[in-house]
């Protein structure tokens, strides 16, 4: 890729919406690292465990705004 084409690519990426940028990053990382279904399965299993913990009342959820406010206060 020539320098001009590279620059043009980066300029185009900068103006893309965030959700599309995330998809591009995911595609690049998958391309670099390859797919590993065992990792996907572990994440799926962990997500189900967390969901069950929430539904069974085993964990206490905290509103995201409250979390960010505490972080802001702590680091201000």
C-alpha positions in Angstrom: 0.0 0.0 0.0 1.5 3.3 -1.0 1.7 6.1 1.6 -1.0 8.2 -0.1 -3.4 5.2 -0.1 -2.6 4.5 3.5 -3.2 8.1 4.5 -6.5 8.1 2.6 -7.6 4.9 4.3 -6.9 6.4 7.8 -8.7 9.6 6.9 -11.8 7.6 5.8 -11.6 5.5 9.0 -11.6 8.6 11.2 -15.0 9.7 10.0 -16.7 6.3 10.3 -19.3 5.7 13.1 -18.0 4.0 16.2 -20.0 0.8 15.6 -18.4 0.3 12.2 -14.9 1.1 13.6 -15.5 -1.7 16.2 -16.5 -4.1 13.5 -13.3 -3.3 11.5 -11.1 -3.7 14.6 -12.8 -7.1 15.3 -12.2 -8.2 11.7 -8.5 -7.1 11.9 -7.9 -8.8 15.2 -9.6 -12.0 14.0 -7.4 -11.9 10.9 -4.3 -11.5 13.0 -5.1 -14.0 15.7 -7.4 -16.4 13.9 -10.6 -17.8 15.4 -10.5 -19.8 18.5 -13.9 -21.4 19.2 -12.7 -22.6 22.6 -12.2 -19.0 23.8 -15.7 -18.1 22.4 -17.2 -21.0 24.2 -15.5 -20.0 27.5 -16.8 -16.4 27.1 -20.3 -17.7 26.4 -20.2 -20.0 29.5 -19.0 -17.1 31.6 -21.8 -14.8 30.3 -24.4 -17.5 31.2 -22.9 -17.8 34.7 -23.2 -14.0 35.2 -26.7 -14.0 33.8 -27.7 -16.8 36.3 -26.0 -15.0 39.2 -28.0 -11.8 38.4 -31.3 -13.7 38.0 -30.7 -15.6 41.3 -29.8 -12.4 43.2 -26.3 -13.6 43.9 -24.8 -10.3 42.7 -25.7 -6.7 43.2 -25.9 -4.6 40.1 -24.7 -1.0 40.2 -26.0 1.6 37.7 -23.4 2.6 35.2 -23.9 6.3 36.0 -23.2 5.7 39.6 -20.0 3.8 38.8 -18.7 6.6 36.5 -19.5 9.2 39.1 -17.5 7.3 41.7 -14.6 7.0 39.3 -14.7 10.7 38.5 -14.7 11.6 42.2 -11.9 9.2 42.9 -9.6 10.5 40.2 -10.5 14.2 40.4 
